[in-house]
Amino acid sequence: MLIDTHCHIDAPELADSAVQLRALAASRGVGHCIYPAVEVANFAAVRDMAHALGDSYALGIHPLFTPQAADEDLDRLDQALADALQAGDTRLVAVGEMGLDYFVPALYQEPLRAKQERFYRAQLKIARKHGLPVILHVRRSADQLLAGLNDIAVQGGMAHAFNGSDQQAARMTERGFALGLGGAVTYERATQLRHLCRTMPASSIVLETDAPDMPPHWLYATAAQRAAGAVQGINNSSELPRIAQVIADLRGMALPELAASTTSNVQRVLPRLTLLPA
């Protein structure tokens, strides 16, 4: 079984065909998916999708959504987690998607940089309060994320779409985090990421699509190709087996071995996942 640890199935590109796409993914061996929220407004959507499709979800405030987020949204997150845990909702597995994004210029500059950092640290405290792992968004921000984890210890989790240095990867795994690999690893030009893919311990790897984003190379159309009439493919969980095969080939291992290893890793870093009914 393969697990897609990061899929935004409630996104407009996927939501209308979510049932069909999930069935297609299942037919290709994707046994489970995790749907992270990005803002308070989509908490109900990811929860309902997870229950309807037999999958899992996480609740959090994405750094790209912090500019429009209100401070009260942190209280709403805290309450939504408390309500789900009190109700015994085993499909809730983490706090996320949360983290830091220093790729977007406006978020790297003040005042939004300070705001996203404040939301990141506040969500770490909320996760610690509820004893939940976290799903981290990390884009050009690994050192700052690690600084937050040094100050506010949490129950580990996953660093989504990780593409840092060998040293940053080691520091993440030392803190109980698995590192998410997805479509970006299929590009030959992604030399550092492919190096990480080859060299990181098998116990550190989990699989993801980040659908509808982070398309593998076979779905991607350049601006010139799109101008010439090519259609940009839409990433979804059914692409995970092919992405996983690329990762298995880079590591020189069989796909079933990778599937077993990464499934075990997800269950380790997201302990509530093991509580789901068979």
Buried (B, 14 or more C-beta within 10 A) or exposed (E): EBBBBBBBBBBEBBBEBBEEBBEBBBEBBBBBBBBBBBBBEBBEBBBEBBEEBBBBBBBBBBBBBBEEBEEEBBEBBBEBBEEBBEEEBBBBBBBBBBBBBBEBEEBBEEEBBEBBBEBBBBBBBBBBEBEBBBBBBBBBBBBBBBBBBEEBEBBBBBBBBBBBEEEBBBBBBEBBBBBBBBBBBBBEEBEEBBEBBEEBEBEBBBBBBBBBBBBBBEBBBEEEEEEEEEEBBBBBBBBBBBBBBBBBEBBEEEBEEBBBBBBEBBBBBBBBBEEBEE
